[in-house]
Amino acid sequence: VVVSFNAMELQSANSGQVNFTFDEVQTIDLLQLQGTEFQSLLSDQTVPAGPYQWVRLAVLAEKGNDQDSYIIFNDDSRFSLYVPSGDQSGLKINTPFNVEQDGSTFYTIDFDLKKSVNDPQGIPDYRLRPTLRLVKNELVGSISGTVDPALVMAENCANTGGEDDAVYVYSGLDVTPDDIDAIEPEPVSTANVKLDPVDGMYKYTAGFLEQGDYTVAFTCQASNDNPEVDDAIEFVMPMNATVIAGQTTTVDFVVVQ
C-alpha cells in the first residue's frame, strides 16, 4: 500500500501556518511500516514554539492514477489508491500538539490500514479514507507477543498461514471486541500476525500506543472486516494489558491444553 506525499502544513495557534514542501516526493509503502517501524517525513526543522492546532499532509492520490499512490496485491494486480478531494484538502489530523521552546519534539502519525483502505464496488480503484493518530513519541509504548498456532489454524479460520490474522487493540480494560464499523467500541490500533521463519512463531506488534490500559483480542478473520459495514467477526481470548511509555508490554495468546 503505497502513498506519496509532497508537502506538510502545520497550523500554529500563535504564528499562523508553517509550510514545508519536500525537495522530493516522499513515497511510503505503509505495509512495510508495521509495529514500531517508521519513516521520517520531516526532521531537523526549526518551527515557532508553542501550541499547534493541526497538521496536514499533502498527498498525491488521484483516481485512475496508479503511479503516485497505489495498492498491489499478491497476484501482482495493481490499482490506483485515491483520496476523495485529497488534492485540495490533503490528509488533515485535527489533534492539538505542542512544540517546546529551545528543545526537540518528536511526533508520529500512525496509519491504520484496516480502517483506511476501502474497495468501492464497481470501479477499478481503491479509496483511502485515512484513519490517523498523532502521538508524542516520548509518551507511547507498544504491545507485542505471540499467537498459538492452534488459533491460527482453527476450523473457522482461512488457514492462510497467518495472512488473515490480526490482533485488535481497544482503549480500556475488559472491552468486548467488535469489528471496525464506526460504532463503538472501535479499535485504537490493529496489528498483523506474521509467521517468523526463523523460529516458526506467529508474532505481532502494536506500536505507538499512548500510556494506559487496553484490551487486546485475536481474530483469524481480519480480511472479512469491511470498515464500511458491521461484520460478524469472531474474536477470541480478549485480554487486558497496560502500556507504559518507552516500554513493550508482552501479551501472548496461548491455548491451554
Secondary structure as UniProt FT lines:
FT   STRAND          2..12
FT   TURN            13..15
FT   STRAND          16..29
FT   HELIX           30..32
FT   TURN            35..36
FT   STRAND          50..60
FT   TURN            63..64
FT   TURN            66..68
FT   STRAND          70..72
FT   TURN            74..75
FT   STRAND          78..82
FT   TURN            84..85
FT   HELIX           86..89
FT   STRAND          91..93
FT   STRAND          97..99
FT   TURN            101..102
FT   STRAND          107..111
FT   HELIX           113..116
FT   STRAND          117..118
FT   TURN            121..122
FT   STRAND          125..128
FT   STRAND          132..136
FT   HELIX           137..139
FT   STRAND          140..147
FT   HELIX           149..152
FT   TURN            155..156
FT   TURN            161..164
FT   STRAND          166..171
FT   STRAND          189..192
FT   STRAND          194..195
FT   TURN            197..199
FT   STRAND          202..210
FT   STRAND          212..219
FT   HELIX           222..224
FT   TURN            227..228
FT   STRAND          236..243
FT   TURN            245..246
FT   STRAND          248..250
//
